[in-house]
């Protein structure tokens, strides 16, 4: 069973499915006013690995992630672009899901949009007013009274006397200091343009915090098993979610809270003014692979800050290429194609396979042990390369049989159920005319090598790389793939 750190209790504890059937998992999704940046994707990769690890344990997951398509930022963006709100947000929503796919992140089972659940939000506000924990102001806005919730600040560790008394928050910005009563419903004003919904409190729109409370409980019930997000959401967003949901029902919102630490860039917080702000698309446009980005984001423990540099991304490129080459060697030795279907039951293990079987079994157990201990992905990656090293020793002594290679491939499959790297490294097909040119260049290089003209051979390798073709020399001859 996965032992996962719980932000609320501040200790590791077992993550369980309360209903004994599936883990009901809610994760805060994107605000679709711009392309998501690499810091956002550290959190989304963490949540993907978390989901995959739960599934590896044999427990199904019901994964819900909201889409915030109405707030101050989306409205401002739509008005600046001169288009309706829906037209503005849908473009960035589509881009977000494209980026998820590029990084091999599984799409959640449900991705509700805030604008399609305003009715549920209005009902939640009505319940909070009836409980006496929310109040309407003269302009038609509705606020939550923080002092009415005695547990406010428990998740973040903040105390009521540390908050600014009487301060109200008028916007949805992630980085705004929401230090006191917060908006559940915002009365319509000129700045909202045509965006607004009729309600018993007057025309307006829901507050950002309210959106998640309404959608998470609508899809998962209350309490649900797991709520996750980035550490930047602990306060005020998740603190306010708890206050709203528990204030209305008297029941906990979630039984387990998990948060991923910040991603730094060159040791500093990302900022456009510092020139270190990168979307995933910016990084890929520089020629880096999605596999390397995902690998780098897995390289640090989710509860420690991770420093992103392009040097570390280059190192990640090297790691995934090494792993891809190793897998190719195993496929060739096992005489299998990349899309093979294989189970351990079909492999008759004999004396020749004992060493590989022992190494693979130990690696899988070690991988599971570190992963189920608070999602220790750096240690899990170390286990993968330990198996690579052990296998290469067997390969060097000529004691790795065809069936042994099959066992190693099954171990790699086991690892990749969580790491999710190999599908991102599948060979991309080049146009026929370019493939012909590549084959001609490879033939020229082989002729140069046989003539011991290594300077020309290296020049041809560099020329291929300039055209996006990576050449690797393997025991069975040179292999190429799109770089």
Secondary structure as a PSIPRED ss2 file (coil, helix, strand):
# PSIPRED VFORMAT (PSIPRED V4.0)

   1 X C   1.000  0.000  0.000
   2 X C   1.000  0.000  0.000
   3 X E   0.000  0.000  1.000
   4 X E   0.000  0.000  1.000
   5 X E   0.000  0.000  1.000
   6 X E   0.000  0.000  1.000
   7 X C   1.000  0.000  0.000
   8 X C   1.000  0.000  0.000
   9 X C   1.000  0.000  0.000
  10 X C   1.000  0.000  0.000
  11 X E   0.000  0.000  1.000
  12 X E   0.000  0.000  1.000
  13 X E   0.000  0.000  1.000
  14 X E   0.000  0.000  1.000
  15 X C   1.000  0.000  0.000
  16 X C   1.000  0.000  0.000
  17 X C   1.000  0.000  0.000
  18 X C   1.000  0.000  0.000
  19 X C   1.000  0.000  0.000
  20 X C   1.000  0.000  0.000
  21 X C   1.000  0.000  0.000
  22 X E   0.000  0.000  1.000
  23 X E   0.000  0.000  1.000
  24 X E   0.000  0.000  1.000
  25 X E   0.000  0.000  1.000
  26 X E   0.000  0.000  1.000
  27 X E   0.000  0.000  1.000
  28 X C   1.000  0.000  0.000
  29 X C   1.000  0.000  0.000
  30 X C   1.000  0.000  0.000
  31 X E   0.000  0.000  1.000
  32 X C   1.000  0.000  0.000
  33 X C   1.000  0.000  0.000
  34 X C   1.000  0.000  0.000
  35 X C   1.000  0.000  0.000
  36 X C   1.000  0.000  0.000
  37 X E   0.000  0.000  1.000
  38 X H   0.000  1.000  0.000
  39 X H   0.000  1.000  0.000
  40 X H   0.000  1.000  0.000
  41 X H   0.000  1.000  0.000
  42 X H   0.000  1.000  0.000
  43 X H   0.000  1.000  0.000
  44 X H   0.000  1.000  0.000
  45 X H   0.000  1.000  0.000
  46 X H   0.000  1.000  0.000
  47 X H   0.000  1.000  0.000
  48 X H   0.000  1.000  0.000
  49 X H   0.000  1.000  0.000
  50 X H   0.000  1.000  0.000
  51 X H   0.000  1.000  0.000
  52 X H   0.000  1.000  0.000
  53 X H   0.000  1.000  0.000
  54 X H   0.000  1.000  0.000
  55 X H   0.000  1.000  0.000
  56 X H   0.000  1.000  0.000
  57 X C   1.000  0.000  0.000
  58 X C   1.000  0.000  0.000
  59 X C   1.000  0.000  0.000
  60 X E   0.000  0.000  1.000
  61 X E   0.000  0.000  1.000
  62 X E   0.000  0.000  1.000
  63 X E   0.000  0.000  1.000
  64 X E   0.000  0.000  1.000
  65 X E   0.000  0.000  1.000
  66 X C   1.000  0.000  0.000
  67 X E   0.000  0.000  1.000
  68 X E   0.000  0.000  1.000
  69 X C   1.000  0.000  0.000
  70 X C   1.000  0.000  0.000
  71 X C   1.000  0.000  0.000
  72 X H   0.000  1.000  0.000
  73 X H   0.000  1.000  0.000
  74 X H   0.000  1.000  0.000
  75 X H   0.000  1.000  0.000
  76 X H   0.000  1.000  0.000
  77 X H   0.000  1.000  0.000
  78 X H   0.000  1.000  0.000
  79 X H   0.000  1.000  0.000
  80 X H   0.000  1.000  0.000
  81 X H   0.000  1.000  0.000
  82 X C   1.000  0.000  0.000
  83 X C   1.000  0.000  0.000
  84 X C   1.000  0.000  0.000
  85 X H   0.000  1.000  0.000
  86 X H   0.000  1.000  0.000
  87 X H   0.000  1.000  0.000
  88 X H   0.000  1.000  0.000
  89 X H   0.000  1.000  0.000
  90 X H   0.000  1.000  0.000
  91 X H   0.000  1.000  0.000
  92 X H   0.000  1.000  0.000
  93 X H   0.000  1.000  0.000
  94 X H   0.000  1.000  0.000
  95 X H   0.000  1.000  0.000
  96 X H   0.000  1.000  0.000
  97 X H   0.000  1.000  0.000
  98 X H   0.000  1.000  0.000
  99 X H   0.000  1.000  0.000
 100 X H   0.000  1.000  0.000
 101 X H   0.000  1.000  0.000
 102 X H   0.000  1.000  0.000
 103 X C   1.000  0.000  0.000
 104 X C   1.000  0.000  0.000
 105 X C   1.000  0.000  0.000
 106 X C   1.000  0.000  0.000
 107 X C   1.000  0.000  0.000
 108 X C   1.000  0.000  0.000
 109 X C   1.000  0.000  0.000
 110 X E   0.000  0.000  1.000
 111 X C   1.000  0.000  0.000
 112 X C   1.000  0.000  0.000
 113 X E   0.000  0.000  1.000
 114 X H   0.000  1.000  0.000
 115 X H   0.000  1.000  0.000
 116 X H   0.000  1.000  0.000
 117 X C   1.000  0.000  0.000
 118 X H   0.000  1.000  0.000
 119 X H   0.000  1.000  0.000
 120 X H   0.000  1.000  0.000
 121 X H   0.000  1.000  0.000
 122 X H   0.000  1.000  0.000
 123 X H   0.000  1.000  0.000
 124 X H   0.000  1.000  0.000
 125 X H   0.000  1.000  0.000
 126 X H   0.000  1.000  0.000
 127 X H   0.000  1.000  0.000
 128 X H   0.000  1.000  0.000
 129 X H   0.000  1.000  0.000
 130 X H   0.000  1.000  0.000
 131 X C   1.000  0.000  0.000
 132 X C   1.000  0.000  0.000
 133 X C   1.000  0.000  0.000
 134 X E   0.000  0.000  1.000
 135 X E   0.000  0.000  1.000
 136 X E   0.000  0.000  1.000
 137 X C   1.000  0.000  0.000
 138 X C   1.000  0.000  0.000
 139 X C   1.000  0.000  0.000
 140 X C   1.000  0.000  0.000
 141 X C   1.000  0.000  0.000
 142 X E   0.000  0.000  1.000
 143 X E   0.000  0.000  1.000
 144 X E   0.000  0.000  1.000
 145 X C   1.000  0.000  0.000
 146 X H   0.000  1.000  0.000
 147 X H   0.000  1.000  0.000
 148 X H   0.000  1.000  0.000
 149 X C   1.000  0.000  0.000
 150 X C   1.000  0.000  0.000
 151 X C   1.000  0.000  0.000
 152 X C   1.000  0.000  0.000
 153 X C   1.000  0.000  0.000
 154 X C   1.000  0.000  0.000
 155 X C   1.000  0.000  0.000
 156 X C   1.000  0.000  0.000
 157 X C   1.000  0.000  0.000
 158 X C   1.000  0.000  0.000
 159 X C   1.000  0.000  0.000
 160 X H   0.000  1.000  0.000
 161 X H   0.000  1.000  0.000
 162 X H   0.000  1.000  0.000
 163 X C   1.000  0.000  0.000
 164 X C   1.000  0.000  0.000
 165 X C   1.000  0.000  0.000
 166 X C   1.000  0.000  0.000
 167 X C   1.000  0.000  0.000
 168 X C   1.000  0.000  0.000
 169 X E   0.000  0.000  1.000
 170 X C   1.000  0.000  0.000
 171 X C   1.000  0.000  0.000
 172 X C   1.000  0.000  0.000
 173 X C   1.000  0.000  0.000
 174 X C   1.000  0.000  0.000
 175 X C   1.000  0.000  0.000
 176 X C   1.000  0.000  0.000
 177 X C   1.000  0.000  0.000
 178 X C   1.000  0.000  0.000
 179 X C   1.000  0.000  0.000
 180 X C   1.000  0.000  0.000
 181 X C   1.000  0.000  0.000
 182 X E   0.000  0.000  1.000
 183 X E   0.000  0.000  1.000
 184 X E   0.000  0.000  1.000
 185 X E   0.000  0.000  1.000
 186 X E   0.000  0.000  1.000
 187 X E   0.000  0.000  1.000
 188 X C   1.000  0.000  0.000
 189 X C   1.000  0.000  0.000
 190 X H   0.000  1.000  0.000
 191 X H   0.000  1.000  0.000
 192 X H   0.000  1.000  0.000
 193 X C   1.000  0.000  0.000
 194 X C   1.000  0.000  0.000
 195 X C   1.000  0.000  0.000
 196 X C   1.000  0.000  0.000
 197 X E   0.000  0.000  1.000
 198 X C   1.000  0.000  0.000
 199 X C   1.000  0.000  0.000
 200 X C   1.000  0.000  0.000
 201 X C   1.000  0.000  0.000
 202 X C   1.000  0.000  0.000
 203 X C   1.000  0.000  0.000
 204 X E   0.000  0.000  1.000
 205 X E   0.000  0.000  1.000
 206 X E   0.000  0.000  1.000
 207 X C   1.000  0.000  0.000
 208 X H   0.000  1.000  0.000
 209 X H   0.000  1.000  0.000
 210 X H   0.000  1.000  0.000
 211 X H   0.000  1.000  0.000
 212 X H   0.000  1.000  0.000
 213 X H   0.000  1.000  0.000
 214 X H   0.000  1.000  0.000
 215 X H   0.000  1.000  0.000
 216 X H   0.000  1.000  0.000
 217 X H   0.000  1.000  0.000
 218 X H   0.000  1.000  0.000
 219 X H   0.000  1.000  0.000
 220 X H   0.000  1.000  0.000
 221 X C   1.000  0.000  0.000
 222 X C   1.000  0.000  0.000
 223 X C   1.000  0.000  0.000
 224 X E   0.000  0.000  1.000
 225 X C   1.000  0.000  0.000
 226 X E   0.000  0.000  1.000
 227 X E   0.000  0.000  1.000
 228 X E   0.000  0.000  1.000
 229 X E   0.000  0.000  1.000
 230 X E   0.000  0.000  1.000
 231 X H   0.000  1.000  0.000
 232 X H   0.000  1.000  0.000
 233 X H   0.000  1.000  0.000
 234 X H   0.000  1.000  0.000
 235 X H   0.000  1.000  0.000
 236 X H   0.000  1.000  0.000
 237 X H   0.000  1.000  0.000
 238 X H   0.000  1.000  0.000
 239 X H   0.000  1.000  0.000
 240 X H   0.000  1.000  0.000
 241 X H   0.000  1.000  0.000
 242 X H   0.000  1.000  0.000
 243 X H   0.000  1.000  0.000
 244 X H   0.000  1.000  0.000
 245 X H   0.000  1.000  0.000
 246 X H   0.000  1.000  0.000
 247 X H   0.000  1.000  0.000
 248 X H   0.000  1.000  0.000
 249 X H   0.000  1.000  0.000
 250 X C   1.000  0.000  0.000
 251 X C   1.000  0.000  0.000
 252 X C   1.000  0.000  0.000
 253 X C   1.000  0.000  0.000
 254 X E   0.000  0.000  1.000
 255 X C   1.000  0.000  0.000
 256 X C   1.000  0.000  0.000
 257 X E   0.000  0.000  1.000
 258 X E   0.000  0.000  1.000
 259 X E   0.000  0.000  1.000
 260 X E   0.000  0.000  1.000
 261 X C   1.000  0.000  0.000
 262 X C   1.000  0.000  0.000
 263 X E   0.000  0.000  1.000
 264 X E   0.000  0.000  1.000
 265 X E   0.000  0.000  1.000
 266 X C   1.000  0.000  0.000
 267 X C   1.000  0.000  0.000
 268 X E   0.000  0.000  1.000
 269 X C   1.000  0.000  0.000
 270 X C   1.000  0.000  0.000
 271 X C   1.000  0.000  0.000
 272 X H   0.000  1.000  0.000
 273 X H   0.000  1.000  0.000
 274 X H   0.000  1.000  0.000
 275 X C   1.000  0.000  0.000
 276 X C   1.000  0.000  0.000
 277 X C   1.000  0.000  0.000
 278 X C   1.000  0.000  0.000
 279 X E   0.000  0.000  1.000
 280 X H   0.000  1.000  0.000
 281 X H   0.000  1.000  0.000
 282 X H   0.000  1.000  0.000
 283 X H   0.000  1.000  0.000
 284 X H   0.000  1.000  0.000
 285 X H   0.000  1.000  0.000
 286 X C   1.000  0.000  0.000
 287 X C   1.000  0.000  0.000
 288 X C   1.000  0.000  0.000
 289 X C   1.000  0.000  0.000
 290 X H   0.000  1.000  0.000
 291 X H   0.000  1.000  0.000
 292 X H   0.000  1.000  0.000
 293 X H   0.000  1.000  0.000
 294 X H   0.000  1.000  0.000
 295 X H   0.000  1.000  0.000
 296 X H   0.000  1.000  0.000
 297 X H   0.000  1.000  0.000
 298 X H   0.000  1.000  0.000
 299 X C   1.000  0.000  0.000
 300 X C   1.000  0.000  0.000
 301 X C   1.000  0.000  0.000
 302 X C   1.000  0.000  0.000
 303 X C   1.000  0.000  0.000
 304 X C   1.000  0.000  0.000
 305 X C   1.000  0.000  0.000
 306 X E   0.000  0.000  1.000
 307 X E   0.000  0.000  1.000
 308 X E   0.000  0.000  1.000
 309 X C   1.000  0.000  0.000
 310 X H   0.000  1.000  0.000
 311 X H   0.000  1.000  0.000
 312 X H   0.000  1.000  0.000
 313 X H   0.000  1.000  0.000
 314 X H   0.000  1.000  0.000
 315 X H   0.000  1.000  0.000
 316 X H   0.000  1.000  0.000
 317 X H   0.000  1.000  0.000
 318 X H   0.000  1.000  0.000
 319 X H   0.000  1.000  0.000
 320 X H   0.000  1.000  0.000
 321 X H   0.000  1.000  0.000
 322 X H   0.000  1.000  0.000
 323 X H   0.000  1.000  0.000
 324 X H   0.000  1.000  0.000
 325 X H   0.000  1.000  0.000
 326 X H   0.000  1.000  0.000
 327 X H   0.000  1.000  0.000
 328 X H   0.000  1.000  0.000
 329 X H   0.000  1.000  0.000
 330 X H   0.000  1.000  0.000
 331 X H   0.000  1.000  0.000
 332 X H   0.000  1.000  0.000
 333 X H   0.000  1.000  0.000
 334 X H   0.000  1.000  0.000
 335 X C   1.000  0.000  0.000
 336 X C   1.000  0.000  0.000
 337 X C   1.000  0.000  0.000
 338 X C   1.000  0.000  0.000
 339 X C   1.000  0.000  0.000
 340 X C   1.000  0.000  0.000
 341 X C   1.000  0.000  0.000
 342 X C   1.000  0.000  0.000
 343 X C   1.000  0.000  0.000
 344 X H   0.000  1.000  0.000
 345 X H   0.000  1.000  0.000
 346 X H   0.000  1.000  0.000
 347 X C   1.000  0.000  0.000
 348 X C   1.000  0.000  0.000
 349 X C   1.000  0.000  0.000
 350 X C   1.000  0.000  0.000
 351 X H   0.000  1.000  0.000
 352 X H   0.000  1.000  0.000
 353 X H   0.000  1.000  0.000
 354 X H   0.000  1.000  0.000
 355 X H   0.000  1.000  0.000
 356 X H   0.000  1.000  0.000
 357 X H   0.000  1.000  0.000
 358 X H   0.000  1.000  0.000
 359 X H   0.000  1.000  0.000
 360 X H   0.000  1.000  0.000
 361 X H   0.000  1.000  0.000
 362 X H   0.000  1.000  0.000
 363 X H   0.000  1.000  0.000
 364 X H   0.000  1.000  0.000
 365 X H   0.000  1.000  0.000
 366 X H   0.000  1.000  0.000
 367 X H   0.000  1.000  0.000
 368 X H   0.000  1.000  0.000
 369 X H   0.000  1.000  0.000
 370 X H   0.000  1.000  0.000
 371 X H   0.000  1.000  0.000
 372 X C   1.000  0.000  0.000
 373 X E   0.000  0.000  1.000
 374 X C   1.000  0.000  0.000
 375 X C   1.000  0.000  0.000
 376 X C   1.000  0.000  0.000
 377 X H   0.000  1.000  0.000
 378 X H   0.000  1.000  0.000
 379 X H   0.000  1.000  0.000
 380 X H   0.000  1.000  0.000
 381 X H   0.000  1.000  0.000
 382 X H   0.000  1.000  0.000
 383 X H   0.000  1.000  0.000
 384 X H   0.000  1.000  0.000
 385 X H   0.000  1.000  0.000
 386 X H   0.000  1.000  0.000
 387 X H   0.000  1.000  0.000
 388 X H   0.000  1.000  0.000
 389 X H   0.000  1.000  0.000
 390 X H   0.000  1.000  0.000
 391 X H   0.000  1.000  0.000
 392 X H   0.000  1.000  0.000
 393 X H   0.000  1.000  0.000
 394 X H   0.000  1.000  0.000
 395 X H   0.000  1.000  0.000
 396 X H   0.000  1.000  0.000
 397 X C   1.000  0.000  0.000
 398 X C   1.000  0.000  0.000
 399 X C   1.000  0.000  0.000
 400 X C   1.000  0.000  0.000
 401 X C   1.000  0.000  0.000
 402 X H   0.000  1.000  0.000
 403 X H   0.000  1.000  0.000
 404 X H   0.000  1.000  0.000
 405 X H   0.000  1.000  0.000
 406 X H   0.000  1.000  0.000
 407 X H   0.000  1.000  0.000
 408 X H   0.000  1.000  0.000
 409 X H   0.000  1.000  0.000
 410 X H   0.000  1.000  0.000
 411 X H   0.000  1.000  0.000
 412 X H   0.000  1.000  0.000
 413 X H   0.000  1.000  0.000
 414 X H   0.000  1.000  0.000
 415 X H   0.000  1.000  0.000
 416 X H   0.000  1.000  0.000
 417 X H   0.000  1.000  0.000
 418 X H   0.000  1.000  0.000
 419 X H   0.000  1.000  0.000
 420 X C   1.000  0.000  0.000
 421 X C   1.000  0.000  0.000
 422 X H   0.000  1.000  0.000
 423 X H   0.000  1.000  0.000
 424 X H   0.000  1.000  0.000
 425 X H   0.000  1.000  0.000
 426 X C   1.000  0.000  0.000
 427 X C   1.000  0.000  0.000
 428 X C   1.000  0.000  0.000
 429 X C   1.000  0.000  0.000
 430 X C   1.000  0.000  0.000
 431 X C   1.000  0.000  0.000
 432 X H   0.000  1.000  0.000
 433 X H   0.000  1.000  0.000
 434 X H   0.000  1.000  0.000
 435 X H   0.000  1.000  0.000
 436 X H   0.000  1.000  0.000
 437 X H   0.000  1.000  0.000
 438 X H   0.000  1.000  0.000
 439 X H   0.000  1.000  0.000
 440 X H   0.000  1.000  0.000
 441 X H   0.000  1.000  0.000
 442 X H   0.000  1.000  0.000
 443 X H   0.000  1.000  0.000
 444 X H   0.000  1.000  0.000
 445 X H   0.000  1.000  0.000
 446 X H   0.000  1.000  0.000
 447 X H   0.000  1.000  0.000
 448 X H   0.000  1.000  0.000
 449 X H   0.000  1.000  0.000
 450 X H   0.000  1.000  0.000
 451 X C   1.000  0.000  0.000
 452 X C   1.000  0.000  0.000
 453 X C   1.000  0.000  0.000
 454 X H   0.000  1.000  0.000
 455 X H   0.000  1.000  0.000
 456 X H   0.000  1.000  0.000
 457 X H   0.000  1.000  0.000
 458 X H   0.000  1.000  0.000
 459 X H   0.000  1.000  0.000
 460 X H   0.000  1.000  0.000
 461 X H   0.000  1.000  0.000
 462 X H   0.000  1.000  0.000
 463 X H   0.000  1.000  0.000
 464 X H   0.000  1.000  0.000
 465 X H   0.000  1.000  0.000
 466 X H   0.000  1.000  0.000
 467 X C   1.000  0.000  0.000
 468 X C   1.000  0.000  0.000
 469 X E   0.000  0.000  1.000
 470 X E   0.000  0.000  1.000
 471 X E   0.000  0.000  1.000
 472 X E   0.000  0.000  1.000
 473 X E   0.000  0.000  1.000
 474 X E   0.000  0.000  1.000
 475 X C   1.000  0.000  0.000
 476 X C   1.000  0.000  0.000
 477 X E   0.000  0.000  1.000
 478 X E   0.000  0.000  1.000
 479 X E   0.000  0.000  1.000
 480 X E   0.000  0.000  1.000
 481 X E   0.000  0.000  1.000
 482 X E   0.000  0.000  1.000
 483 X C   1.000  0.000  0.000
